[in-house]
Structures are given as C-alpha cells and as structure tokens.
Amino acid sequence: MTAVAGRGETPARPLTVWHRLSAFFYRHPRAKVALLLSLPVAWFVVFYLGSLTALLWQSFYKLDDFTGQVDTSSLTLDTWQDLFTAANRDVVLRTMGMAAAVTVGAVVVAFPLAYFMARVARPRTKTVLFVAVLLPLWSSYLVRVYSWKLILAKEGVLPWFLDLFGLGAVLDRILELPVIGGSSLAVSSLGQWMVFLYIWLPYMVLPVEAALERVPNSFVEASGDLGARPRFTFRRVTWPLAFPGVVAGSIFTFSLTLGDYIIPTIIGNSSPSIGGNIYVLQGTAGNLPLAAAFAVVPILIMGVYLLVARRFGALGAL
C-alpha cells in the first residue's frame, strides 16, 4: 500500500542524485577518501613517476659517436659505463663534498640563531628575526647570486672590508690553498661555499627552530634541578631532542646544493658539478642518455639520505 500524506503534511520530496551520493559516501568513508586522493595521486603517478621512468629509460640508450644522434634501436648499458669513468666520478664526489660542507656549515651557523629564536628571544624580537631570515627569499635567486659575485670579486666589498681591518694578507694566504683557493673569492671553492651557505641557510634555520620549540622546558629545568651543568644539559637533553630538526634541515641544504647548477656556473673555478654536467649534456653536447644517467645519481643519493634521515625521525620534523 502507498502511504498517503495527511492533511497539513508536506509530501516527501524524492531524493536527488546529490543526496544519494552524499549518503553513499557517508556510509563508505574509504570511497570518499579514494575520490579525494584520486586526482593528486593520478598527477603524481602520471607526471612525476612517469617522467622519472622516461628519464631512466633514456639512460639505456646510447649516443652514436659517428652521427651524433641518439640510437634508440636497442637498449644498452654503455651509457652507464661512461657514467663511472674517472672524470664523472670526480664530478659526483666533488658535488657531494660541496653539499656536505654546505650542510655542516649551515648547522654551525643556523643552530645558535635558531636556539636564540626558540629559547631566548622575546616575541617581538623573534618576529623580527623570522622576517630577517625569510627576507632574502623574497628577492630573486639570480639577483642574490650575482650580487655575491660582485661582493666576492677581487675589488669587491668583502676584500675591501678585510683590507680595512688589515686582514687582506690573511685572505691572500687562504686563497693560496690548493683545494679551496683561487685568484679571488669569486672564482674559488671557498667563495662558492659561502654563496651556497647564504642561499640555503633559511632552510636550515626554520626546521631547527621548530624542533627547538618542541623541546619541553620541564626537561631542561629537571636537568638543572638534578645538578647538571648547562653544557651537559645541552649535550644530553637539548641536542638529542633537536637533532631530528637538524637532519630535516640537512635534507634541504644537501639536496638543494646537490642539484644546483647556477651557483657553480657563476661562482667558483668552473669545476663541473652534477647539475652543470646535466645542463651541458642535454643542451650543448646533445648527449641526452648520459644526461639522464647523471640525473639519476642525485635521486639515488637522496633516496639513501632519506632512508638514513627516517631512522633519526627527521621526516616528522619537516
């Protein structure tokens, strides 16, 4: 029998498609999550993993030495053998060494500043310091790099400032060192390291400051109440709790230095880097297979680095 609406009662409206869909997703929350994630997951799979797969596939082709064209008729490991030549190994090791040096320098410079911001500074001072740390990121990357080229030049601001205080001879002695020196800071590995450190320093300060913010004051106070000296408290309480933030910041500084090709092109002694080699190989040289093989190297390095960082709990501090 069909129910008849009584007097004064509004007849029930039929359910629309939207109502049915809403009821379905309410009863099936997993389907709702799958629908929300479908577009970003598809984007990730198609555009990111797809491009990486195509990149890896290109590395198994070979450049024909006679025609200068990429031979796509067959797959070969000859390109990967070229990657492991002594010259290319030196490029990888040199880039990794610079990335490690920049990361260590960033920790040394950023940790005291981050500690002051998180544990000592008042709210107004902390705000000013946050703006000071982030302010360089608001300007053009190229403008900052070229500005440093002028600062580090032989007639630049920094050598003039050192000469003003009678430290020009010290700089000359440093520039005479075989590995880090050069005719001026602008064409030396030391100057390149300084520019890398300046450019990527905010990416170390912010994670470390966030990690120090999460260190409970009660832990520090309890250590002091038990008779521990400030140095011991820092070494056994503050540093271990802040270390995941340090590793999280190192992920940024290490990876960004590892893949950068602009700074090594503008600053330094023109020694090739991984990013610079990729740029030249896929552009001027036209050797796309070797460029693709080179591009896989930082991906593998960072994959290992992230696995190590995960063991220290750093991924939660990003």
PAPA-92671 format. One record per residue: x, y, z of N, C-alpha, C in turn. Coordinates in steps of 0.1 Angstrom, whole numbers, padded with zeros to 4 digits, always signed. Example, Ala and Ser with C-alpha at 12.3 -4.5 7.8 and 13.67 -1.06 7.14 Angstrom:
! residues 2
+0132-0057+0078+0123-0045+0078+0132-0033+0078/+0128-0022+0071+0137-0011+0071+0129+0000+0079/
***
This chain:
! residues 318
+0008-0012+0000+0000+0000+0000+0009+0012+0000/+0004+0023-0006+0012+0035-0007+0007+0045+0003/+0017+0050+0011+0014+0059+0022+0009+0072+0016/-0003+0078+0022-0009+0090+0017-0006+0101+0027/-0001+0112+0023+0002+0123+0032-0011+0129+0038/-0010+0130+0051-0022+0136+0058-0024+0150+0055/-0035+0155+0060-0038+0170+0058-0027+0178+0066/-0023+0188+0059-0013+0197+0065+0001+0192+0064/+0003+0180+0059+0017+0175+0058+0022+0177+0044/+0035+0181+0043+0042+0183+0030+0046+0170+0025/+0042+0167+0012+0046+0154+0007+0061+0153+0006/+0067+0141+0008+0081+0139+0008+0087+0141-0006/+0098+0148-0006+0104+0151-0019+0113+0139-0023/+0114+0135-0036+0122+0124-0040+0137+0128-0038/+0145+0118-0034+0159+0121-0032+0166+0124-0045/+0174+0134-0045+0182+0138-0057+0195+0130-0058/+0201+0131-0070+0214+0124-0072+0224+0128-0061/+0225+0141-0058+0234+0146-0048+0232+0140-0035/+0219+0139-0031+0216+0133-0018+0220+0118-0017/+0218+0111-0029+0222+0097-0029+0237+0096-0028/+0244+0105-0035+0259+0104-0035+0264+0107-0021/+0258+0118-0015+0262+0121-0001+0259+0110+0009/+0248+0103+0007+0245+0092+0016+0255+0080+0014/+0258+0078+0001+0267+0067-0002+0281+0070+0004/+0286+0082+0002+0300+0085+0008+0300+0085+0023/+0288+0089+0029+0287+0089+0043+0288+0074+0049/+0282+0065+0041+0283+0051+0045+0296+0044+0042/+0303+0050+0032+0315+0044+0027+0326+0055+0028/+0332+0057+0040+0342+0068+0041+0355+0065+0033/+0358+0052+0031+0370+0049+0023+0368+0053+0009/+0356+0052+0004+0354+0056-0010+0355+0071-0011/+0351+0078-0001+0353+0093-0001+0367+0097-0001/+0376+0090+0007+0390+0093+0007+0396+0090-0006/+0392+0079-0012+0398+0075-0025+0394+0085-0036/+0382+0090-0035+0378+0100-0045+0386+0113-0043/+0388+0117-0031+0396+0130-0028+0410+0128-0032/+0416+0116-0031+0430+0114-0034+0433+0110-0049/+0422+0107-0056+0424+0102-0070+0431+0112-0079/+0427+0125-0078+0434+0134-0087+0448+0137-0084/+0452+0140-0071+0466+0142-0068+0474+0129-0070/+0469+0117-0067+0476+0105-0070+0478+0103-0084/+0468+0106-0093+0470+0104-0107+0480+0114-0112/+0480+0126-0107+0490+0136-0111+0504+0131-0107/+0505+0126-0095+0518+0121-0091+0523+0109-0099/+0514+0100-0102+0518+0088-0110+0522+0092-0124/+0513+0100-0130+0515+0102-0145+0526+0112-0147/+0526+0123-0140+0536+0134-0143+0549+0132-0136/+0549+0128-0124+0561+0126-0116+0568+0113-0119/+0561+0102-0115+0567+0089-0117+0569+0086-0132/+0559+0091-0140+0560+0089-0154+0573+0095-0160/+0575+0108-0156+0587+0115-0161+0600+0108-0156/+0600+0104-0144+0612+0097-0139+0614+0084-0146/+0604+0077-0149+0605+0064-0157+0611+0067-0171/+0605+0078-0177+0610+0081-0190+0625+0085-0190/+0628+0092-0179+0642+0097-0177+0652+0085-0176/+0647+0075-0167+0656+0063-0166+0656+0055-0178/+0645+0055-0186+0645+0047-0199+0655+0053-0208/+0656+0067-0209+0665+0074-0218+0680+0070-0215/+0683+0067-0202+0697+0064-0199+0702+0051-0204/+0693+0043-0209+0697+0030-0215+0698+0031-0230/+0697+0043-0236+0701+0045-0250+0715+0049-0251/+0720+0051-0263+0734+0054-0265+0735+0065-0276/+0745+0074-0274+0748+0084-0284+0757+0078-0294/+0753+0079-0307+0761+0074-0318+0773+0084-0320/+0785+0079-0318+0797+0087-0320+0799+0093-0334/+0794+0085-0344+0796+0089-0358+0785+0100-0362/+0773+0097-0360+0762+0106-0364+0759+0117-0354/+0762+0115-0341+0759+0124-0331+0744+0123-0327/+0737+0113-0331+0723+0111-0328+0721+0100-0318/+0710+0101-0310+0707+0091-0300+0702+0078-0307/+0709+0067-0304+0705+0054-0310+0694+0048-0301/+0682+0048-0306+0670+0042-0298+0666+0028-0303/+0675+0022-0312+0671+0009-0318+0672-0002-0307/+0681+0000-0297+0683-0011-0288+0687-0005-0274/+0685-0013-0264+0689-0008-0250+0703-0013-0247/+0711-0005-0240+0725-0009-0237+0729-0003-0224/+0739-0008-0218+0745-0003-0205+0757+0006-0208/+0760+0009-0221+0772+0016-0224+0772+0030-0217/+0761+0036-0217+0760+0050-0211+0763+0049-0196/+0758+0039-0189+0761+0038-0175+0776+0035-0173/+0782+0028-0182+0797+0026-0181+0804+0039-0182/+0799+0048-0191+0805+0061-0193+0803+0069-0180/+0793+0067-0173+0790+0074-0161+0800+0071-0150/+0806+0059-0150+0815+0055-0140+0830+0057-0144/+0832+0066-0154+0846+0069-0157+0852+0078-0146/+0865+0079-0146+0872+0087-0135+0867+0101-0135/+0866+0107-0146+0862+0122-0147+0848+0123-0141/+0839+0115-0145+0825+0116-0140+0824+0113-0125/+0832+0103-0120+0832+0100-0106+0837+0112-0098/+0847+0119-0104+0852+0131-0097+0841+0142-0096/+0833+0143-0106+0822+0153-0106+0812+0150-0095/+0809+0137-0094+0799+0133-0084+0805+0135-0070/+0817+0131-0068+0824+0132-0054+0826+0147-0051/+0830+0155-0060+0832+0169-0058+0818+0176-0054/+0808+0172-0061+0795+0178-0058+0790+0174-0044/+0791+0161-0041+0788+0156-0028+0796+0162-0017/+0809+0164-0019+0817+0171-0009+0812+0185-0006/+0809+0193-0017+0804+0206-0015+0791+0206-0008/+0782+0197-0011+0769+0196-0005+0771+0193+0010/+0780+0184+0013+0782+0180+0027+0788+0192+0035/+0798+0199+0029+0804+0211+0035+0794+0222+0038/+0785+0224+0028+0774+0234+0030+0765+0230+0041/+0762+0218+0042+0753+0213+0052+0759+0215+0066/+0772+0211+0068+0778+0213+0081+0779+0227+0084/+0783+0236+0075+0784+0250+0077+0770+0256+0081/+0760+0251+0075+0746+0256+0078+0742+0252+0092/+0746+0240+0097+0743+0236+0110+0750+0245+0120/+0763+0248+0118+0771+0256+0127+0766+0270+0128/+0762+0276+0117+0757+0289+0117+0742+0290+0121/+0734+0281+0117+0720+0282+0120+0716+0278+0134/+0723+0269+0140+0718+0264+0153+0719+0275+0164/+0729+0283+0166+0729+0293+0176+0717+0303+0173/+0715+0307+0161+0704+0316+0158+0691+0310+0161/+0689+0298+0157+0676+0291+0159+0674+0289+0174/+0685+0286+0181+0683+0284+0196+0679+0298+0203/+0685+0308+0198+0682+0322+0204+0667+0325+0201/+0663+0322+0188+0649+0325+0184+0639+0317+0192/+0642+0304+0195+0633+0295+0201+0633+0296+0216/+0644+0298+0222+0645+0297+0237+0648+0310+0244/+0653+0320+0237+0657+0332+0244+0649+0344+0240/+0648+0346+0227+0642+0359+0222+0628+0361+0227/+0624+0374+0229+0610+0377+0232+0602+0377+0219/+0589+0377+0221+0580+0375+0209+0583+0386+0198/+0585+0399+0202+0587+0409+0192+0601+0407+0185/+0611+0404+0193+0624+0401+0187+0624+0389+0178/+0617+0379+0183+0615+0366+0175+0609+0369+0161/+0599+0378+0161+0592+0381+0148+0602+0388+0139/+0610+0398+0145+0620+0405+0136+0630+0395+0131/+0634+0386+0139+0644+0376+0134+0638+0367+0123/+0626+0363+0125+0619+0355+0114+0619+0363+0101/+0615+0375+0102+0615+0383+0090+0629+0385+0084/+0639+0386+0092+0653+0387+0087+0657+0375+0080/+0653+0363+0086+0657+0350+0080+0650+0348+0066/+0637+0352+0066+0629+0350+0054+0631+0360+0043/+0635+0372+0047+0636+0383+0038+0644+0380+0025/+0656+0373+0026+0663+0370+0013+0655+0362+0003/+0646+0354+0008+0638+0345+0000+0628+0353-0009/+0625+0365-0005+0616+0374-0012+0622+0380-0025/+0635+0380-0026+0642+0386-0037+0645+0375-0047/+0649+0379-0059+0652+0370-0070+0665+0362-0067/+0664+0349-0070+0676+0340-0068+0688+0345-0076/+0686+0348-0088+0697+0352-0097+0703+0366-0092/+0694+0375-0087+0699+0388-0082+0708+0385-0070/+0705+0376-0061+0713+0374-0050+0726+0367-0053/+0726+0358-0063+0739+0352-0067+0748+0362-0074/+0743+0370-0083+0751+0379-0090+0756+0390-0080/+0748+0393-0070+0752+0403-0060+0764+0398-0053/+0764+0385-0049+0775+0379-0042+0788+0378-0051/+0786+0377-0064+0797+0377-0073+0805+0390-0073/+0797+0401-0072+0803+0414-0070+0809+0416-0056/+0803+0411-0046+0808+0412-0032+0821+0405-0031/+0822+0393-0037+0834+0385-0035+0845+0388-0045/+0843+0396-0055+0853+0399-0065+0865+0405-0059/+0876+0405-0066+0889+0410-0061+0888+0425-0056/+0880+0432-0064+0878+0446-0060+0864+0448-0053/+0859+0437-0048+0845+0438-0042+0845+0443-0028/+0833+0442-0022+0831+0448-0009+0838+0440+0002/+0838+0427+0001+0844+0419+0012+0859+0420+0013/+0866+0419+0001+0881+0421+0002+0884+0435+0007/+0876+0445+0002+0879+0459+0007+0877+0460+0022/+0866+0454+0027+0864+0454+0042+0875+0447+0049/+0880+0436+0044+0891+0429+0051+0904+0437+0051/+0906+0444+0040+0918+0453+0039+0917+0464+0049/+0905+0469+0051+0903+0480+0060+0907+0476+0074/+0906+0464+0078+0910+0459+0091+0923+0452+0091/+0931+0453+0080+0944+0447+0079+0944+0432+0078/+0933+0426+0073+0932+0412+0071+0933+0407+0057/+0937+0416+0048+0939+0413+0034+0949+0402+0032/+0960+0402+0040+0971+0392+0039+0965+0378+0043/+0957+0378+0053+0951+0365+0057+0942+0359+0046/+0934+0368+0039+0926+0363+0028+0935+0358+0017/+0946+0365+0014+0955+0360+0003+0961+0347+0007/+0965+0345+0019+0970+0332+0023+0960+0321+0021/+0947+0324+0025+0937+0314+0023+0935+0310+0009/+0935+0321+0000+0933+0318-0014+0944+0311-0021/+0956+0310-0014+0967+0302-0020+0966+0288-0017/+0956+0283-0008+0954+0269-0006+0950+0262-0018/+0954+0250-0021+0952+0243-0033+0938+0239-0036/+0930+0235-0026+0917+0230-0029+0906+0241-0029/+0907+0250-0019+0896+0259-0017+0899+0273-0023/+0912+0275-0027+0916+0288-0031+0914+0291-0046/+0919+0303-0050+0918+0308-0063+0923+0322-0064/+0922+0328-0076+0927+0342-0077+0919+0352-0069/+0906+0349-0066+0898+0357-0058+0887+0348-0052/+0879+0354-0042+0869+0346-0036+0858+0343-0047/+0856+0351-0057+0845+0349-0067+0848+0337-0076/+0861+0333-0077+0865+0322-0085+0872+0311-0077/+0867+0309-0065+0873+0299-0056+0861+0290-0050/+0865+0278-0046+0856+0269-0040+0851+0275-0026/+0860+0282-0020+0855+0289-0007+0844+0299-0009/+0846+0307-0020+0835+0317-0023+0822+0310-0027/+0823+0299-0034+0812+0291-0038+0805+0286-0026/+0812+0281-0017+0807+0276-0004+0799+0287+0004/+0805+0298+0004+0799+0310+0011+0786+0313+0005/+0785+0313-0009+0772+0317-0015+0762+0306-0013/+0766+0293-0014+0757+0283-0011+0751+0284+0003/+0760+0287+0012+0756+0288+0026+0746+0299+0028/+0748+0310+0022+0739+0322+0023+0726+0318+0017/+0726+0312+0005+0713+0310-0002+0704+0300+0005/+0710+0289+0011+0702+0278+0017+0701+0279+0032/+0707+0289+0038+0707+0290+0053+0693+0290+0059/+0683+0298+0053+0669+0298+0059+0663+0284+0059/+0667+0275+0050+0661+0261+0050+0666+0253+0061/+0677+0257+0068+0682+0251+0080+0677+0257+0092/+0676+0270+0092+0672+0277+0104+0658+0274+0108/+0648+0273+0099+0634+0271+0102+0632+0257+0108/+0636+0246+0102+0634+0233+0109+0640+0232+0122/+0653+0237+0124+0659+0236+0137+0652+0244+0147/+0647+0256+0143+0639+0264+0153+0626+0257+0157/+0620+0251+0147+0608+0244+0150+0610+0232+0160/+0621+0225+0158+0625+0214+0167+0628+0219+0181/+0635+0230+0182+0638+0235+0195+0626+0240+0202/+0616+0245+0195+0604+0250+0201+0596+0238+0208/+0598+0226+0202+0592+0214+0208+0599+0208+0220/+0611+0213+0223+0618+0208+0235+0611+0213+0248/+0605+0204+0256+0598+0209+0268+0608+0216+0278/+0603+0228+0283+0611+0235+0293+0613+0227+0305/+0603+0218+0308+0604+0210+0320+0616+0200+0320/+0620+0196+0308+0632+0187+0307+0644+0195+0310/+0646+0207+0305+0657+0215+0308+0658+0218+0323/+0646+0222+0328+0646+0226+0343+0649+0214+0351/+0644+0202+0348+0647+0190+0355+0661+0186+0355/+0668+0188+0344+0682+0186+0343+0690+0195+0352/+0686+0208+0352+0693+0217+0361+0690+0214+0376/+0678+0210+0379+0675+0206+0393+0683+0194+0398/+0686+0186+0389+0694+0174+0392+0709+0177+0393/+0713+0189+0391+0727+0193+0392+0735+0193+0380/+0729+0191+0368+0736+0191+0356+0740+0205+0352/+0752+0207+0346+0756+0220+0341+0749+0223+0328/+0749+0236+0324+0742+0239+0311+0749+0232+0299/+0762+0230+0299+0768+0223+0288+0764+0208+0288/+0763+0202+0299+0758+0188+0300+0743+0187+0296/+0735+0197+0300+0721+0197+0296+0719+0198+0281/+0727+0207+0275+0727+0209+0261+0731+0196+0254/+0741+0190+0258+0746+0178+0251+0737+0166+0253/+0731+0164+0265+0723+0152+0267+0708+0154+0266/+0703+0166+0266+0689+0168+0266+0685+0176+0253/+0690+0188+0252+0686+0197+0241+0690+0192+0227/+0703+0189+0226+0708+0184+0213+0701+0172+0208/+0699+0161+0216+0693+0149+0211+0678+0152+0206/+0671+0160+0214+0657+0163+0210+0656+0172+0198/+0666+0181+0196+0666+0190+0184+0672+0183+0172/+0679+0172+0174+0687+0166+0163+0678+0162+0151/+0665+0157+0153+0657+0155+0141+0655+0167+0132/+0653+0179+0139+0652+0191+0131+0665+0194+0123/+0676+0191+0129+0689+0194+0122+0690+0185+0110/+0686+0172+0111+0686+0163+0100+0676+0167+0089/+0664+0172+0094+0654+0177+0084+0660+0189+0077/+0666+0198+0083+0672+0209+0076+0683+0205+0067/+0691+0195+0071+0701+0190+0062+0696+0184+0049/+0684+0178+0050+0678+0173+0037+0676+0184+0027/+0672+0196+0031+0670+0207+0022+0684+0212+0017/+0693+0215+0027+0706+0221+0022+0714+0211+0014/+0714+0198+0017+0722+0189+0010+0716+0187-0004/+0703+0185-0005+0697+0182-0018+0697+0194-0027/+0695+0206-0022+0695+0218-0030+0709+0221-0035/+0719+0219-0027+0732+0221-0032+0736+0210-0042/+0731+0198-0040+0735+0187-0049+0730+0189-0063/+0718+0195-0064+0712+0196-0078+0714+0210-0084/+0720+0220-0077+0721+0233-0082+0732+0234-0093/+0729+0241-0103+0739+0243-0114+0741+0258-0117/+0733+0267-0111+0735+0281-0114+0747+0287-0106/+0747+0284-0093+0758+0289-0085+0772+0284-0090/+0774+0271-0092+0787+0267-0097+0790+0273-0111/+0780+0277-0119+0783+0283-0131+0788+0298-0130/+0782+0305-0120+0785+0319-0118+0797+0321-0108/+0797+0313-0097+0807+0315-0087+0816+0302-0087/+0829+0304-0085+0838+0293-0084+0848+0292-0095/+0855+0281-0096+0866+0279-0105+0862+0271-0118/+0849+0271-0121+0844+0264-0133+0845+0249-0132/+0848+0244-0120+0848+0229-0119+0834+0224-0121/+0832+0213-0129+0818+0209-0132+0812+0202-0120/+0799+0204-0119+0791+0198-0109+0781+0189-0116/+0773+0181-0108+0763+0172-0113+0753+0180-0121/+0747+0191-0115+0737+0199-0122+0743+0206-0135/+0755+0211-0134+0762+0217-0145+0764+0207-0157/+0768+0195-0153+0770+0185-0163+0757+0181-0170/+0746+0180-0163+0733+0176-0168+0729+0187-0178/+0731+0200-0174+0727+0211-0182+0735+0211-0196/+0748+0209-0195+0756+0209-0207+0753+0197-0216/+0752+0185-0210+0750+0173-0217+0737+0173-0225/+0726+0178-0219+0713+0178-0226+0712+0190-0235/+0720+0200-0234+0719+0212-0242+0730+0212-0252/+0742+0217-0249+0753+0219-0258+0758+0206-0264/+0760+0196-0256+0766+0184-0261+0755+0175-0268/+0743+0176-0264+0733+0168-0271+0733+0154-0267/+0739+0150-0256+0740+0137-0251+0730+0134-0241/+0717+0132-0245+0706+0131-0236+0707+0118-0228/+0712+0107-0233+0713+0095-0225+0722+0096-0213/+0734+0102-0215+0743+0105-0204+0738+0115-0194/+0731+0125-0199+0724+0135-0190+0714+0128-0182/+0706+0119-0187+0696+0111-0180+0702+0103-0169/+0714+0096-0173+0721+0088-0163+0726+0097-0151/+0731+0108-0155+0736+0118-0144+0725+0122-0135/+0713+0124-0141+0702+0129-0133+0697+0119-0123/+0699+0106-0126+0695+0095-0117+0704+0095-0105/+0717+0100-0106+0726+0099-0095+0721+0107-0083/+0717+0120-0084+0712+0127-0071+0700+0121-0066/+0691+0115-0075+0679+0108-0070+0683+0096-0061/+0693+0088-0065+0697+0077-0057+0704+0081-0044/+0712+0092-0045+0719+0097-0033+0709+0102-0023/+0699+0109-0027+0689+0115-0018+0680+0104-0013/+0678+0093-0021+0670+0082-0016+0677+0075-0004/+0690+0073-0005+0697+0068+0006+0697+0077+0018/+0699+0090+0015+0699+0100+0025+0686+0101+0033/+0675+0100+0026+0661+0100+0032+0659+0087+0041/+0664+0076+0036+0663+0064+0045+0671+0066+0058/+0683+0072+0057+0690+0074+0069+0683+0084+0078/+0678+0095+0072+0671+0105+0079+0658+0100+0086/+0652+0090+0080+0640+0084+0085+0643+0077+0098/+0654+0071+0099+0658+0064+0111+0661+0073+0123/+0664+0086+0120+0666+0096+0130+0653+0103+0133/+0642+0100+0127+0629+0106+0130+0629+0120+0124/+0637+0123+0114+0637+0137+0108+0625+0140+0099/+0619+0130+0093+0608+0133+0084+0597+0139+0091/+0595+0136+0104+0584+0142+0111+0586+0157+0115/+0599+0161+0113+0602+0175+0117+0602+0184+0104/+0599+0178+0092+0599+0187+0080+0587+0196+0081/
***
